[in-house]
Amino acid sequence: MYKEKRNFARLALHAKANIHQGERTIEGEVENLSMKGVFVTAARRLELNDTVAVTIYHTLTPQVLCDLKAKVVRVTDHGMGLQFEKTLLD
């Protein structure tokens, strides 16, 4: 039987995301968000274990929802899973 490994619930969220790695910025769309990470769909992919900064914006306003450092922990054909260094509340 499959056991869920996540410690935090995921929230489906429609928002823009910019993933910054050095001088490179990848624009993407948030598919879901939790206290400890985010899954982003994007045209370009990063490598597993890459360290990035991710900024998530509200889609209707330029308001920043969060701006955190993260690590790439999953890469699929559809997008990337990023794990935050700190939770959204830290």
Beta strands, then each sheet from edge to edge (+ up, - down):
strand 1: 11-21
strand 2: 24-33
strand 3: 37-42
strand 4: 51-58
strand 5: 64-75
strand 6: 80-84
sheet 1: 1+ 2- 3+ 6- 5+ 4- 1+
end
